[in-house]
Amino acid sequence: MNDKVIIDITNLTKVYNGRLEPAVDNISLEIYEGEVFGIVGPNGAGKTTTLSVLCGLLKSTSGAVKINGFDLDHDLNEIKKFIGVISQDIALYEKLTAYENLYYFGRLFDINKKELNSIIDSLLNRLGLYKYKNEKIVNFSGGMKRRINLLAGVLHNPKILFLDEPVTGCDVQSRIVIREYLLELKLSGTTLIYTSHLMDDVEKLCTRISVMDYGRIIQTGTPTSLISQHSDCLSLEDLFLKLTGRNLRDL
Amino acid sequence: MKKLIASVQKEFLLLMRDIEGVILMFFMPLCLVVVITLLQHRTFQNLEEIKIPIVIVDLDNDSLGIAFRTGIRNSRMFEVTEITDHDPNTLNEARRNVANGKYQIGILIPENTTSAIKNRAIGLVQKQLPLNITTLINQHDKQVVIMLFFDPITKMSFRDLARSKLNEFASQTETRIIFLTYSKAIDALTNQSSEIVFPKEPIITFKEDLVSEYTGGITPNSVQHNVPAWTLFGMFLICIPLAGNIIKERNDGCMARLKTIPVSYLGIMSGKSFVFIVICLIQASLIILVGIFLMPLFGLPKLVINNNWGALFTITLASAFAASGYGVAIGTIASTHIQASTFGSVSTVILAAIGGVWIPVMIMPDIMRRISDFSPLNWGIRGYYDVFLRNAGITEILPGALKLFTFYIICTAISLLFRKYSATR
């Protein structure tokens, strides 16, 4: 991690059509190059909406976002070249094999065939999926799908990787493999923006976190510093519950 | 280009992994074409060659009755049953048979009809000639009533036709008798005896040439109409699997991933369109082959395609583009499979109906003809008619093909705009 601000969010607001309450309410953040930045919060807090705006899936209602010096509203195509997105959904074609999925997404990033094949083999190997290279996704377990889903977002070696609950539905083994791989990416200098409900993962991975609720950022800091600010909290989960309450958030 | 090729490869692989779906995409339109053509064959026969069953009770059995029966028989429009006996039950039975639908039209020519016409004709002649040469006929005008009875479902046009044929033969008979009477009178005046031979052929004949908008030597028949019409229908039905493909991609989250990759929506959709256009072309080729080789095995006419391959390919390609553009638009705008399949199927049926797929535009009422101008299926059918029936080349079918390409562009533009709009929601 260095001092270079790679994502600069200023007064970002997103109100969905037909809604009065903003899903993201006037948030401002600076994310530094090379850090793993976690966004945590209960369901409906605005995490996914924030990520969706940052990676260009949604247009903001107001505010400004700069990513690696590029304006999100005007330079989205440039930004897309160096970001990777891992969504909550398994965004893969079930009837295609692991290789066919990765090859397709890789080609869309303009990676040449030879290089792409080598990248695919190496990544599949790294996440323990090489022997399933020619298996259709539909036959994969939840954990395997999650790993392929992750690989599809890192083929082009993105500078910034957005991860929206990337281990949902994974078994412990897959979670550990994914977490280890994300730590490798961190070490290689990739900036990760990570949302999760799994506080253990967040605590282990993230250099800094923001706790969001009702579209707003309640607190931002390193996990350790945030926990230490609240003497009655022993863990990130305690802190989370203290800041966001115990009420169920069904909507 | 690399991205387009990658998209095409991916779509092709996805299709091949659903081989049953692909077979159905080809097989169902083929079934549809064969079944509908067989069903509509009868309707087209009505237009050209079906015979109306008619019963003629000829109690006259003289010049008029015989001329009428012969004329009706020779007109080739009627399947004639002739009754000439004088049984009093005959008329009642004929009426019953018309009422129960065995015959559509019944005609009773009463006794002495020819005599009555003769008497009237001679009476007319006698008024013009000296008394000493008139034949001794006690003439007086006695009106003859020829009875026509119809099955209630008989078309008015058939009734008019029967009436006009009767009038025609009555006039002919009357004219003949007048001429014969005059001739005999002149023979009497000149003390000569001349044999009159009426020419068998009329002096005025008609030469029919099919020069309507849709014909150039080949009469539209069920195959010439149904093969292109249902080919287009099948092509436009592609909108349902294509839209479903787009919606599935969106629901699976793949579209969201694609949105974060530096590739345009147009590029992604072009990949899909390309594959579905190829499917449309294969589908059209199969249906045309069925028209040429399979239809005759069912007793249907063979499809005649006139060998204008360039024009045929152009209109088929343009139709395939239009159909795929339509599918992309539906898939982009509809949010669920149900929306897409309901709208896609019903709108295709509507466009087909007003476009002349069910009923040829040429026999539609004027208002429907005007409305049909707005259906892309009509542009396609016109193009096929031009190629199949008018032997048209690329130049002639180009306006229709351009309309179809424009439809594709408009559908794609709507998709792109909707896509842009949906990102702001």
Interface residues (C-beta under 8 A of the other chain):
Chain A: Y16 N17 C55 G56 L57 L58 K59 N77 K80 K81 I83 G84 V85 S87 Q88 D89 I90 A91 L92 Y93 E94 K95 L96 E100 Y103 Y104 F105 R107 L108 F109 D110 K136 A152 G153
Chain B: K2 K3 I5 A6 S7 Q9 K10 L13 L14 R17 D18 D252 G253 C254 A256 R257 L258 K259 T260 I261 P262 V263 A423 T424 R425
